[in-house]
Amino acid sequence: MEISVKIRKSNPWTGVTKWKSCFDYIGTYIKRSGVRYTGLADEDAKRLEKEIGYAEGTLAPSSEFWLTYNIKLGSDGIQLHTENPGDELKYLFLKSHKRVADGVSNITPGTDYVMYNENAEAEKVNKYNQVKIAAIKALAEMTIDEKRKCLRLYGIRGEGMSNDLVETKLYEFVERAPQKFLDTWVNNKTRDTQFLVEEALAKNIVRKNKQAYYYGTDIIGNNMDDAIAYLNDKKNQDIKMIITNETKSK
């Protein structure tokens, strides 16, 4: 497996990530538990000792080996090939290091370097793009009334909004989280009943106390999923029709 390790942060004064002639060194540190960080499980340490040719115990956390062990990184980063035992040692050392993010999706404000498999990252990006394309295609096929109903499932009442504002608001949700849009609307088989509950709740026909939903004094569900299941039950269609009519007329 080929792994790239590249610098993430730039110097706030120069805007340069790292001068060509300058290098950084990533070494070990003492964790809160008081144990030295190595990134290696016991079985990995023992296996790599044999594969690299180190004496037994060389890669143990208490070994003097770690006092000087570090990985040199410049502006271009480094490439690791994990089939090589020495590179696998570097990979495992960096994988959980506090200064290194294992993958672009794991980057935090404290991340100095990011480590990623370019093929795997490209696959993730491609999957995300496919989801986004499907979401935008579904959005384009929706009527304006459907878009207003969808906004209600996001907790936004779209009845008083202009068509343009409805379009803009919903597109923002799709752009920000396309999979959530697919789950909320496209793949949501109970979306009509969920919309009914949300509308009835907004018009005070259905009440919510903590997590429970009530129609009058009768509880119709301990949560949204329960309320949807209750109203979709064939034996409760008379109550569902009453709530529907009251919602439309109010």
C-alpha atoms as an extended CHARMM CRD file, in Angstrom:
* protein
*
       250  EXT
         1         1  MET       CA              0.0000000000        0.0000000000        0.0000000000  PROA      1               0.0000000000
         2         2  GLU       CA              1.3280000000        3.4250000000       -0.9770000000  PROA      2               0.0000000000
         3         3  ILE       CA              0.7490000000        6.1760000000        1.5680000000  PROA      3               0.0000000000
         4         4  SER       CA              1.3780000000        9.9070000000        1.1860000000  PROA      4               0.0000000000
         5         5  VAL       CA              2.2100000000       12.0860000000        4.1930000000  PROA      5               0.0000000000
         6         6  LYS       CA              1.9810000000       15.8200000000        3.5090000000  PROA      6               0.0000000000
         7         7  ILE       CA              2.0770000000       19.0150000000        5.5090000000  PROA      7               0.0000000000
         8         8  ARG       CA             -1.2650000000       20.7000000000        6.0710000000  PROA      8               0.0000000000
         9         9  LYS       CA             -0.6420000000       23.9830000000        7.8810000000  PROA      9               0.0000000000
        10        10  SER       CA              0.9600000000       27.0570000000        6.3880000000  PROA      10              0.0000000000
        11        11  ASN       CA              2.9990000000       29.6740000000        8.2130000000  PROA      11              0.0000000000
        12        12  PRO       CA              0.5570000000       32.4820000000        9.1950000000  PROA      12              0.0000000000
        13        13  TRP       CA              3.2040000000       35.1520000000        8.4150000000  PROA      13              0.0000000000
        14        14  THR       CA              4.5520000000       33.8980000000        5.0890000000  PROA      14              0.0000000000
        15        15  GLY       CA              1.6960000000       31.7610000000        3.7530000000  PROA      15              0.0000000000
        16        16  VAL       CA              4.3120000000       29.1190000000        2.9450000000  PROA      16              0.0000000000
        17        17  THR       CA              3.7450000000       25.5700000000        4.1700000000  PROA      17              0.0000000000
        18        18  LYS       CA              7.4410000000       24.8020000000        4.5540000000  PROA      18              0.0000000000
        19        19  TRP       CA             10.5380000000       26.3510000000        3.0020000000  PROA      19              0.0000000000
        20        20  LYS       CA             12.2900000000       23.9970000000        0.5710000000  PROA      20              0.0000000000
        21        21  SER       CA             15.4100000000       23.8340000000        2.7340000000  PROA      21              0.0000000000
        22        22  CYS       CA             13.5190000000       23.4220000000        6.0350000000  PROA      22              0.0000000000
        23        23  PHE       CA             12.3300000000       20.2290000000        7.6620000000  PROA      23              0.0000000000
        24        24  ASP       CA             10.1660000000       19.1170000000       10.5360000000  PROA      24              0.0000000000
        25        25  TYR       CA             10.7520000000       16.0920000000       12.7270000000  PROA      25              0.0000000000
        26        26  ILE       CA              7.9230000000       14.0430000000       14.1930000000  PROA      26              0.0000000000
        27        27  GLY       CA              9.0120000000       12.1610000000       17.2890000000  PROA      27              0.0000000000
        28        28  THR       CA              7.4900000000       10.3320000000       20.2080000000  PROA      28              0.0000000000
        29        29  TYR       CA              5.8410000000       11.8770000000       23.2490000000  PROA      29              0.0000000000
        30        30  ILE       CA              4.5410000000       10.8070000000       26.6250000000  PROA      30              0.0000000000
        31        31  LYS       CA              0.7940000000       10.1850000000       26.6840000000  PROA      31              0.0000000000
        32        32  ARG       CA             -1.4490000000       11.1620000000       29.5820000000  PROA      32              0.0000000000
        33        33  SER       CA             -1.2550000000        7.5870000000       30.8080000000  PROA      33              0.0000000000
        34        34  GLY       CA              2.4740000000        8.0930000000       31.3340000000  PROA      34              0.0000000000
        35        35  VAL       CA              3.3710000000        5.6150000000       28.5740000000  PROA      35              0.0000000000
        36        36  ARG       CA              5.5130000000        6.6550000000       25.6090000000  PROA      36              0.0000000000
        37        37  TYR       CA              3.6270000000        6.8340000000       22.3220000000  PROA      37              0.0000000000
        38        38  THR       CA              4.9070000000        4.4330000000       19.6470000000  PROA      38              0.0000000000
        39        39  GLY       CA              1.7900000000        3.7220000000       17.5720000000  PROA      39              0.0000000000
        40        40  LEU       CA              2.5670000000       -0.0030000000       17.7070000000  PROA      40              0.0000000000
        41        41  ALA       CA              0.5180000000       -2.8130000000       19.1780000000  PROA      41              0.0000000000
        42        42  ASP       CA              2.6180000000       -5.4730000000       20.9550000000  PROA      42              0.0000000000
        43        43  GLU       CA              2.1520000000       -7.9790000000       18.1430000000  PROA      43              0.0000000000
        44        44  ASP       CA              3.1730000000       -5.4110000000       15.4980000000  PROA      44              0.0000000000
        45        45  ALA       CA              6.2610000000       -4.4560000000       17.5070000000  PROA      45              0.0000000000
        46        46  LYS       CA              7.4030000000       -8.0840000000       17.8200000000  PROA      46              0.0000000000
        47        47  ARG       CA              6.7040000000       -8.8370000000       14.1630000000  PROA      47              0.0000000000
        48        48  LEU       CA              8.5270000000       -5.7600000000       12.8740000000  PROA      48              0.0000000000
        49        49  GLU       CA             11.5180000000       -6.4380000000       15.1420000000  PROA      49              0.0000000000
        50        50  LYS       CA             11.9870000000       -9.7580000000       13.3330000000  PROA      50              0.0000000000
        51        51  GLU       CA             11.2780000000       -8.3830000000        9.8480000000  PROA      51              0.0000000000
        52        52  ILE       CA             13.6310000000       -5.3900000000       10.2220000000  PROA      52              0.0000000000
        53        53  GLY       CA             16.2660000000       -7.3390000000       12.1260000000  PROA      53              0.0000000000
        54        54  TYR       CA             16.1030000000       -5.5140000000       15.4570000000  PROA      54              0.0000000000
        55        55  ALA       CA             16.8870000000       -7.1980000000       18.7520000000  PROA      55              0.0000000000
        56        56  GLU       CA             13.9480000000       -8.3880000000       20.8070000000  PROA      56              0.0000000000
        57        57  GLY       CA             12.4360000000       -5.5240000000       22.8020000000  PROA      57              0.0000000000
        58        58  THR       CA             13.8340000000       -2.7770000000       20.5710000000  PROA      58              0.0000000000
        59        59  LEU       CA             10.3590000000       -1.5030000000       19.6820000000  PROA      59              0.0000000000
        60        60  ALA       CA              8.8930000000       -1.7930000000       23.1840000000  PROA      60              0.0000000000
        61        61  PRO       CA              7.6190000000        1.5560000000       24.5790000000  PROA      61              0.0000000000
        62        62  SER       CA             10.3300000000        1.5650000000       27.2610000000  PROA      62              0.0000000000
        63        63  SER       CA             13.1590000000        1.0200000000       24.7530000000  PROA      63              0.0000000000
        64        64  GLU       CA             15.8270000000        3.7090000000       24.2790000000  PROA      64              0.0000000000
        65        65  PHE       CA             15.1940000000        3.3030000000       20.5480000000  PROA      65              0.0000000000
        66        66  TRP       CA             12.2750000000        5.7310000000       20.8180000000  PROA      66              0.0000000000
        67        67  LEU       CA             14.2920000000        8.4650000000       22.5260000000  PROA      67              0.0000000000
        68        68  THR       CA             15.8420000000        9.4360000000       19.2070000000  PROA      68              0.0000000000
        69        69  TYR       CA             13.3780000000        7.9620000000       16.7190000000  PROA      69              0.0000000000
        70        70  ASN       CA             11.7780000000       10.5600000000       14.4470000000  PROA      70              0.0000000000
        71        71  ILE       CA             10.4970000000       10.9970000000       10.9290000000  PROA      71              0.0000000000
        72        72  LYS       CA             11.8860000000       13.8300000000        8.8190000000  PROA      72              0.0000000000
        73        73  LEU       CA              9.3410000000       15.7430000000        6.7380000000  PROA      73              0.0000000000
        74        74  GLY       CA              9.8850000000       18.6010000000        4.3190000000  PROA      74              0.0000000000
        75        75  SER       CA              7.6610000000       20.6870000000        2.0640000000  PROA      75              0.0000000000
        76        76  ASP       CA              7.0570000000       17.7600000000       -0.2930000000  PROA      76              0.0000000000
        77        77  GLY       CA              6.1580000000       15.3020000000        2.4500000000  PROA      77              0.0000000000
        78        78  ILE       CA              7.0980000000       11.6430000000        2.1060000000  PROA      78              0.0000000000
        79        79  GLN       CA              5.8430000000        8.5240000000        0.3720000000  PROA      79              0.0000000000
        80        80  LEU       CA              5.5830000000        5.2570000000        2.2740000000  PROA      80              0.0000000000
        81        81  HSD       CA              5.3080000000        1.7550000000        0.8520000000  PROA      81              0.0000000000
        82        82  THR       CA              3.9930000000       -0.4280000000        3.6380000000  PROA      82              0.0000000000
        83        83  GLU       CA              5.2250000000       -3.6680000000        2.0670000000  PROA      83              0.0000000000
        84        84  ASN       CA              8.6440000000       -2.4400000000        3.2440000000  PROA      84              0.0000000000
        85        85  PRO       CA              8.9690000000       -3.1690000000        7.0220000000  PROA      85              0.0000000000
        86        86  GLY       CA             10.7850000000        0.1130000000        7.6710000000  PROA      86              0.0000000000
        87        87  ASP       CA              8.0270000000        2.0810000000        5.9530000000  PROA      87              0.0000000000
        88        88  GLU       CA              5.3770000000        0.0590000000        7.7610000000  PROA      88              0.0000000000
        89        89  LEU       CA              6.9900000000        1.0840000000       11.0470000000  PROA      89              0.0000000000
        90        90  LYS       CA              6.7570000000        4.7300000000        9.9640000000  PROA      90              0.0000000000
        91        91  TYR       CA              3.1670000000        4.2440000000        8.8320000000  PROA      91              0.0000000000
        92        92  LEU       CA              2.0340000000        2.7100000000       12.1330000000  PROA      92              0.0000000000
        93        93  PHE       CA              3.9530000000        5.3420000000       14.0880000000  PROA      93              0.0000000000
        94        94  LEU       CA              2.2810000000        8.2060000000       12.2140000000  PROA      94              0.0000000000
        95        95  LYS       CA             -1.1850000000        6.6420000000       11.9360000000  PROA      95              0.0000000000
        96        96  SER       CA             -2.3660000000        7.6420000000       15.4260000000  PROA      96              0.0000000000
        97        97  HSD       CA              0.1380000000       10.4120000000       16.1500000000  PROA      97              0.0000000000
        98        98  LYS       CA             -1.4410000000       13.5250000000       17.6940000000  PROA      98              0.0000000000
        99        99  ARG       CA              0.0160000000       15.7580000000       14.9780000000  PROA      99              0.0000000000
       100       100  VAL       CA             -1.0970000000       13.5760000000       12.0720000000  PROA      100             0.0000000000
       101       101  ALA       CA             -4.5760000000       12.9580000000       10.6260000000  PROA      101             0.0000000000
       102       102  ASP       CA             -5.1940000000        9.4920000000        9.2460000000  PROA      102             0.0000000000
       103       103  GLY       CA             -7.1260000000       10.5780000000        6.1680000000  PROA      103             0.0000000000
       104       104  VAL       CA             -8.5190000000       13.9090000000        5.0100000000  PROA      104             0.0000000000
       105       105  SER       CA            -11.8340000000       13.3200000000        6.7940000000  PROA      105             0.0000000000
       106       106  ASN       CA            -10.0290000000       13.1280000000       10.1670000000  PROA      106             0.0000000000
       107       107  ILE       CA             -8.3230000000       16.5260000000        9.9680000000  PROA      107             0.0000000000
       108       108  THR       CA             -8.7570000000       18.6520000000       13.1130000000  PROA      108             0.0000000000
       109       109  PRO       CA             -7.5340000000       22.1720000000       14.0170000000  PROA      109             0.0000000000
       110       110  GLY       CA             -4.5140000000       20.5760000000       15.6940000000  PROA      110             0.0000000000
       111       111  THR       CA             -3.4570000000       18.6040000000       12.6180000000  PROA      111             0.0000000000
       112       112  ASP       CA             -0.0350000000       19.4620000000       11.1860000000  PROA      112             0.0000000000
       113       113  TYR       CA              0.2030000000       16.6060000000        8.7020000000  PROA      113             0.0000000000
       114       114  VAL       CA             -2.2820000000       14.4310000000        6.8600000000  PROA      114             0.0000000000
       115       115  MET       CA             -1.6160000000       10.8480000000        5.8260000000  PROA      115             0.0000000000
       116       116  TYR       CA             -3.6900000000        9.2710000000        3.0970000000  PROA      116             0.0000000000
       117       117  ASN       CA             -3.9080000000        6.5840000000        0.4780000000  PROA      117             0.0000000000
       118       118  GLU       CA             -4.4880000000        8.5110000000       -2.7430000000  PROA      118             0.0000000000
       119       119  ASN       CA             -6.5010000000        5.7040000000       -4.3450000000  PROA      119             0.0000000000
       120       120  ALA       CA             -8.6930000000        5.2810000000       -1.2590000000  PROA      120             0.0000000000
       121       121  GLU       CA             -9.2250000000        9.0460000000       -0.9320000000  PROA      121             0.0000000000
       122       122  ALA       CA            -10.1190000000        9.2850000000       -4.6180000000  PROA      122             0.0000000000
       123       123  GLU       CA            -12.6490000000        6.4820000000       -4.1200000000  PROA      123             0.0000000000
       124       124  LYS       CA            -14.2180000000        8.3570000000       -1.1660000000  PROA      124             0.0000000000
       125       125  VAL       CA            -14.4430000000       11.5740000000       -3.1920000000  PROA      125             0.0000000000
       126       126  ASN       CA            -15.9880000000        9.7150000000       -6.1290000000  PROA      126             0.0000000000
       127       127  LYS       CA            -18.6250000000        8.1020000000       -3.8930000000  PROA      127             0.0000000000
       128       128  TYR       CA            -19.4670000000       11.4860000000       -2.3830000000  PROA      128             0.0000000000
       129       129  ASN       CA            -19.7360000000       13.0470000000       -5.8350000000  PROA      129             0.0000000000
       130       130  GLN       CA            -22.0820000000       10.2790000000       -6.9780000000  PROA      130             0.0000000000
       131       131  VAL       CA            -24.3060000000       10.9150000000       -3.9540000000  PROA      131             0.0000000000
       132       132  LYS       CA            -24.2730000000       14.6450000000       -4.6570000000  PROA      132             0.0000000000
       133       133  ILE       CA            -25.1560000000       14.1260000000       -8.3180000000  PROA      133             0.0000000000
       134       134  ALA       CA            -28.0800000000       11.8740000000       -7.3360000000  PROA      134             0.0000000000
       135       135  ALA       CA            -29.2950000000       14.4410000000       -4.7900000000  PROA      135             0.0000000000
       136       136  ILE       CA            -29.1330000000       17.3640000000       -7.2400000000  PROA      136             0.0000000000
       137       137  LYS       CA            -30.8880000000       15.2950000000       -9.9280000000  PROA      137             0.0000000000
       138       138  ALA       CA            -33.6920000000       14.4240000000       -7.4790000000  PROA      138             0.0000000000
       139       139  LEU       CA            -33.9530000000       18.0710000000       -6.4260000000  PROA      139             0.0000000000
       140       140  ALA       CA            -34.3200000000       19.1820000000      -10.0400000000  PROA      140             0.0000000000
       141       141  GLU       CA            -37.2410000000       16.7680000000      -10.5260000000  PROA      141             0.0000000000
       142       142  MET       CA            -39.2120000000       18.0220000000       -7.4920000000  PROA      142             0.0000000000
       143       143  THR       CA            -42.1870000000       20.3510000000       -7.8280000000  PROA      143             0.0000000000
       144       144  ILE       CA            -42.2170000000       23.5570000000       -5.8180000000  PROA      144             0.0000000000
       145       145  ASP       CA            -44.8930000000       22.0850000000       -3.5160000000  PROA      145             0.0000000000
       146       146  GLU       CA            -42.6900000000       19.0610000000       -2.8610000000  PROA      146             0.0000000000
       147       147  LYS       CA            -39.8080000000       21.3660000000       -2.0500000000  PROA      147             0.0000000000
       148       148  ARG       CA            -41.9330000000       23.2120000000        0.4780000000  PROA      148             0.0000000000
       149       149  LYS       CA            -42.9300000000       19.9000000000        2.0610000000  PROA      149             0.0000000000
       150       150  CYS       CA            -39.2930000000       18.8180000000        2.1430000000  PROA      150             0.0000000000
       151       151  LEU       CA            -38.3180000000       22.0100000000        3.9450000000  PROA      151             0.0000000000
       152       152  ARG       CA            -40.9090000000       21.1850000000        6.6090000000  PROA      152             0.0000000000
       153       153  LEU       CA            -39.0600000000       17.8920000000        7.2310000000  PROA      153             0.0000000000
       154       154  TYR       CA            -35.9680000000       20.0030000000        7.8900000000  PROA      154             0.0000000000
       155       155  GLY       CA            -37.9600000000       22.0140000000       10.4270000000  PROA      155             0.0000000000
       156       156  ILE       CA            -38.5540000000       25.0260000000        8.1770000000  PROA      156             0.0000000000
       157       157  ARG       CA            -42.0270000000       26.2570000000        7.2730000000  PROA      157             0.0000000000
       158       158  GLY       CA            -41.9360000000       27.2170000000        3.6110000000  PROA      158             0.0000000000
       159       159  GLU       CA            -45.5480000000       28.2880000000        3.0460000000  PROA      159             0.0000000000
       160       160  GLY       CA            -44.8190000000       32.0080000000        3.3930000000  PROA      160             0.0000000000
       161       161  MET       CA            -41.5950000000       31.9100000000        1.3970000000  PROA      161             0.0000000000
       162       162  SER       CA            -41.2380000000       32.9440000000       -2.2030000000  PROA      162             0.0000000000
       163       163  ASN       CA            -40.4700000000       30.1810000000       -4.7090000000  PROA      163             0.0000000000
       164       164  ASP       CA            -36.9420000000       31.5190000000       -5.1260000000  PROA      164             0.0000000000
       165       165  LEU       CA            -36.2820000000       31.4380000000       -1.3870000000  PROA      165             0.0000000000
       166       166  VAL       CA            -37.6260000000       27.8830000000       -1.1490000000  PROA      166             0.0000000000
       167       167  GLU       CA            -35.2970000000       26.8310000000       -3.9700000000  PROA      167             0.0000000000
       168       168  THR       CA            -32.3280000000       28.5520000000       -2.3550000000  PROA      168             0.0000000000
       169       169  LYS       CA            -32.9350000000       27.1650000000        1.1280000000  PROA      169             0.0000000000
       170       170  LEU       CA            -33.3720000000       23.5920000000       -0.0270000000  PROA      170             0.0000000000
       171       171  TYR       CA            -30.3670000000       23.7580000000       -2.3310000000  PROA      171             0.0000000000
       172       172  GLU       CA            -28.2550000000       24.8650000000        0.6400000000  PROA      172             0.0000000000
       173       173  PHE       CA            -29.2810000000       21.6920000000        2.4970000000  PROA      173             0.0000000000
       174       174  VAL       CA            -28.4900000000       19.5330000000       -0.5260000000  PROA      174             0.0000000000
       175       175  GLU       CA            -25.1210000000       21.2230000000       -1.0460000000  PROA      175             0.0000000000
       176       176  ARG       CA            -24.1830000000       20.8810000000        2.6260000000  PROA      176             0.0000000000
       177       177  ALA       CA            -25.2950000000       17.2690000000        3.1660000000  PROA      177             0.0000000000
       178       178  PRO       CA            -26.5230000000       15.4620000000        0.0350000000  PROA      178             0.0000000000
       179       179  GLN       CA            -26.8760000000       12.0860000000        1.7690000000  PROA      179             0.0000000000
       180       180  LYS       CA            -29.0940000000       13.6010000000        4.4480000000  PROA      180             0.0000000000
       181       181  PHE       CA            -31.3330000000       15.0250000000        1.7160000000  PROA      181             0.0000000000
       182       182  LEU       CA            -31.6240000000       11.5940000000        0.1060000000  PROA      182             0.0000000000
       183       183  ASP       CA            -32.4810000000       10.0710000000        3.4850000000  PROA      183             0.0000000000
       184       184  THR       CA            -34.8730000000       12.8670000000        4.4120000000  PROA      184             0.0000000000
       185       185  TRP       CA            -36.8150000000       12.9660000000        1.1550000000  PROA      185             0.0000000000
       186       186  VAL       CA            -35.8420000000       10.6910000000       -1.7320000000  PROA      186             0.0000000000
       187       187  ASN       CA            -35.4630000000        7.4280000000        0.1920000000  PROA      187             0.0000000000
       188       188  ASN       CA            -37.9150000000        8.3060000000        2.9540000000  PROA      188             0.0000000000
       189       189  LYS       CA            -40.9340000000        6.0320000000        2.3900000000  PROA      189             0.0000000000
       190       190  THR       CA            -42.8620000000        7.6310000000        5.2590000000  PROA      190             0.0000000000
       191       191  ARG       CA            -42.1640000000       11.2440000000        4.2930000000  PROA      191             0.0000000000
       192       192  ASP       CA            -45.8650000000       12.1080000000        3.7090000000  PROA      192             0.0000000000
       193       193  THR       CA            -46.8500000000       10.9520000000        7.1880000000  PROA      193             0.0000000000
       194       194  GLN       CA            -43.8340000000       12.6650000000        8.7040000000  PROA      194             0.0000000000
       195       195  PHE       CA            -44.8770000000       15.8650000000        6.9390000000  PROA      195             0.0000000000
       196       196  LEU       CA            -48.3960000000       15.4760000000        8.3280000000  PROA      196             0.0000000000
       197       197  VAL       CA            -47.0540000000       15.1360000000       11.8790000000  PROA      197             0.0000000000
       198       198  GLU       CA            -44.7590000000       18.1530000000       11.4540000000  PROA      198             0.0000000000
       199       199  GLU       CA            -47.5830000000       20.2710000000       10.0120000000  PROA      199             0.0000000000
       200       200  ALA       CA            -50.0430000000       19.1970000000       12.6890000000  PROA      200             0.0000000000
       201       201  LEU       CA            -47.4290000000       19.9770000000       15.3200000000  PROA      201             0.0000000000
       202       202  ALA       CA            -46.8330000000       23.4560000000       13.8820000000  PROA      202             0.0000000000
       203       203  LYS       CA            -50.5890000000       24.1610000000       13.9080000000  PROA      203             0.0000000000
       204       204  ASN       CA            -50.9930000000       22.8280000000       17.4490000000  PROA      204             0.0000000000
       205       205  ILE       CA            -53.2560000000       19.9920000000       16.3330000000  PROA      205             0.0000000000
       206       206  VAL       CA            -50.6840000000       17.4860000000       17.5380000000  PROA      206             0.0000000000
       207       207  ARG       CA            -48.7430000000       18.3610000000       20.6860000000  PROA      207             0.0000000000
       208       208  LYS       CA            -45.3130000000       17.2870000000       21.7910000000  PROA      208             0.0000000000
       209       209  ASN       CA            -44.3450000000       16.8540000000       25.4410000000  PROA      209             0.0000000000
       210       210  LYS       CA            -40.6540000000       16.0300000000       25.7750000000  PROA      210             0.0000000000
       211       211  GLN       CA            -40.2910000000       13.2340000000       23.1980000000  PROA      211             0.0000000000
       212       212  ALA       CA            -43.9190000000       12.0380000000       23.1840000000  PROA      212             0.0000000000
       213       213  TYR       CA            -46.5690000000       13.0950000000       20.6200000000  PROA      213             0.0000000000
       214       214  TYR       CA            -50.2210000000       13.6180000000       21.5760000000  PROA      214             0.0000000000
       215       215  TYR       CA            -53.5010000000       14.0920000000       19.7490000000  PROA      215             0.0000000000
       216       216  GLY       CA            -55.8300000000       15.5260000000       22.3310000000  PROA      216             0.0000000000
       217       217  THR       CA            -55.1380000000       13.5320000000       25.4860000000  PROA      217             0.0000000000
       218       218  ASP       CA            -54.1840000000       10.3820000000       23.5630000000  PROA      218             0.0000000000
       219       219  ILE       CA            -50.5290000000        9.5620000000       23.0370000000  PROA      219             0.0000000000
       220       220  ILE       CA            -49.7970000000        8.6080000000       19.4250000000  PROA      220             0.0000000000
       221       221  GLY       CA            -46.1020000000        7.9350000000       19.8260000000  PROA      221             0.0000000000
       222       222  ASN       CA            -43.1500000000        8.1380000000       22.1880000000  PROA      222             0.0000000000
       223       223  ASN       CA            -41.0840000000        9.6750000000       19.3770000000  PROA      223             0.0000000000
       224       224  MET       CA            -41.4620000000       10.6950000000       15.7350000000  PROA      224             0.0000000000
       225       225  ASP       CA            -40.9420000000        7.1690000000       14.4070000000  PROA      225             0.0000000000
       226       226  ASP       CA            -43.6190000000        5.8370000000       16.7650000000  PROA      226             0.0000000000
       227       227  ALA       CA            -46.0600000000        8.5780000000       15.7300000000  PROA      227             0.0000000000
       228       228  ILE       CA            -45.4870000000        7.8130000000       12.0430000000  PROA      228             0.0000000000
       229       229  ALA       CA            -45.9810000000        4.0810000000       12.6330000000  PROA      229             0.0000000000
       230       230  TYR       CA            -49.1590000000        4.7750000000       14.6220000000  PROA      230             0.0000000000
       231       231  LEU       CA            -50.7150000000        6.9150000000       11.8920000000  PROA      231             0.0000000000
       232       232  ASN       CA            -49.7070000000        4.4620000000        9.1660000000  PROA      232             0.0000000000
       233       233  ASP       CA            -51.3440000000        1.5670000000       10.9970000000  PROA      233             0.0000000000
       234       234  LYS       CA            -54.5420000000        0.5530000000        9.1640000000  PROA      234             0.0000000000
       235       235  LYS       CA            -56.5690000000        0.4900000000       12.3730000000  PROA      235             0.0000000000
       236       236  ASN       CA            -55.7330000000        4.1640000000       13.0290000000  PROA      236             0.0000000000
       237       237  GLN       CA            -56.6940000000        5.5700000000        9.6280000000  PROA      237             0.0000000000
       238       238  ASP       CA            -59.7480000000        7.3280000000       11.0550000000  PROA      238             0.0000000000
       239       239  ILE       CA            -57.5380000000        9.3490000000       13.4290000000  PROA      239             0.0000000000
       240       240  LYS       CA            -55.0750000000       10.0250000000       10.6250000000  PROA      240             0.0000000000
       241       241  MET       CA            -57.9080000000       11.3460000000        8.4420000000  PROA      241             0.0000000000
       242       242  ILE       CA            -59.1810000000       13.6120000000       11.2180000000  PROA      242             0.0000000000
       243       243  ILE       CA            -55.6910000000       15.0490000000       11.8000000000  PROA      243             0.0000000000
       244       244  THR       CA            -55.2560000000       15.5040000000        8.0340000000  PROA      244             0.0000000000
       245       245  ASN       CA            -58.5490000000       17.3820000000        7.6620000000  PROA      245             0.0000000000
       246       246  GLU       CA            -57.9140000000       19.5730000000       10.7150000000  PROA      246             0.0000000000
       247       247  THR       CA            -54.4450000000       20.4150000000        9.4050000000  PROA      247             0.0000000000
       248       248  LYS       CA            -55.7440000000       21.3850000000        5.9720000000  PROA      248             0.0000000000
       249       249  SER       CA            -58.5300000000       23.5460000000        7.3800000000  PROA      249             0.0000000000
       250       250  LYS       CA            -56.4830000000       25.4330000000        9.9480000000  PROA      250             0.0000000000
